[in-house]
Amino acid sequence: MLVFFFLLWIILNGRFTLELALLGIVIAAAVFAFSHAVFGYSLVTETDILRNIPLMIVYILNLILEIIKAALAVMKVVITGRRPDPVIIEFHSGLKDEVSNVFLANSITLTPGTYTIFQEGDHFKVHCLMEEFSEGMEESSFVRLLRKVRVSRKEGERK
């Protein structure tokens, strides 16, 4: 992240001189120290992020595919004039860390025909436009992918 902050400094300045480079190193180090002190950012966090990038790319592609499939299903309901029978379901995701549970809640809400009403820890309440949309939500592709995310630090370790 320190290198990223330094490169951002150079890019935003638009030119490269020794004076700007030295000043950039000092400012990048100060921003890095600030992010460590205030946000609990560390090299462990950076390692976790870098290690999970390929999985997050797969997750985003899967999210896009699920949004398209759900949008087509909702369009079919609208075009056919079928009266949907909405349901509210509750389930536990089994995901350990809060970030994964928030990702899941937002992914559910982004998918047409479903939205997260309540999420606390791994407990979810989800409104589904049709009962078919609720089937297998506890073991959806979102949950399976998020279970593969590896986090080195324990929840609550952040300052």
Buried (B, 14 or more C-beta within 10 A) or exposed (E): BBEEBBEBBBEEEEEEEEEBEEEBBEBBEEBBEEBBEEEEBBEEBEEBEEEBEEBBEEBEEBBEEBBEEBEEBBEEBEEEEEEBEEBEBEBEBEBBBBBBBEBBBBBBBBBBBBBBBEBEEBEBEBBBBBEBBBEEBEEBBBBEBBEEBEBEEEEEEEE
